């Protein structure tokens, strides 16, 4: 199988599992993945955070791993990529303030390319104005942003995902099996046993 070239957009304090697991999974099934962060270069790292559900009103946060970037945001050309992956965590809150990031998200949306966003990744989709009329899942605290962006918030179990057109979204990392399976289906990835 010849894989597709994918782009993963991250920032400091991206959720660890939502960054590491999709990155490694997509590589394992034969895709190439360029992980980029605005204002950082290939070889530099971002800090990640581990979010867990331990019975509090929201998630807890612990330090995660350092995730090394393998491409430079300033050097990428969106046209070179078949799809976009947006992990959650606190990073999307910051990234959505950057015009270059919003333009990148809009390119993928307007080109009809698959976009996978998990947890707070929907904040980028909402800020870019690309989800109007879509059914989008996210971490429940992001429901208002999703709805204010003109989308229908998909209130689903934390281990589920939803696909609407080119968008595959999920509430948090426990949805990885469903979220990644639906994203791989959009990419046309076939896995045989």
C-alpha positions, 0 to 999 in steps of 0.5 A: 500500500502506498500511503497518503501524505497527511498533516497533523497540526499541533501546539504546546499542550496538545493532548498527549494521547490525541497526538501520539496515538493517531500519529503512530497509528497513521504511520503504522498503516502506511501513511506519512504524517508531517507534524507541525506547530506554528512558530516552531521548526522540524526537530523542535518539540511541543509539550503535551498534557495527559487529560484523564477522566477521574470523576471531577466536573472536567478532566484532570491534567498531568504533564505528558511527553515531549512530541518532536515535530518532523516538519516546519509550519512555515515551509509546508504547502497545504496543497501537498497534503491529502488530509488534516488531523487536529488533536485536542488539548489546550493547543487549539485554544491558542492556535485559533488566534493565528490567521495562518492556522485558520487559513490552513484549516479553511484550505482543507475544508474548501478543498473537500479534504478529510479533516479529523478533529478530536476533543478541543480540536473543534475549536479550530473548526469553529474559529475557521468558520468551516462547520456550518450545517455539519454535525460535529462532536467535541469535548462537551465544554466546546458544544457552545462554540460548535453551535455558535459556528452554525453546526449541530453538536453531536452529543455522543458517548466519549468512546464514539465518533461521528462523520459528516461529509469530510469531517470526522470528530470525537469527544476525547481520546477514548474514541480513538478506535471509532475516530481513527477507523472512520478517518481511515475509511474517509482516506480509503485506507484498507487494512487486511488481516 
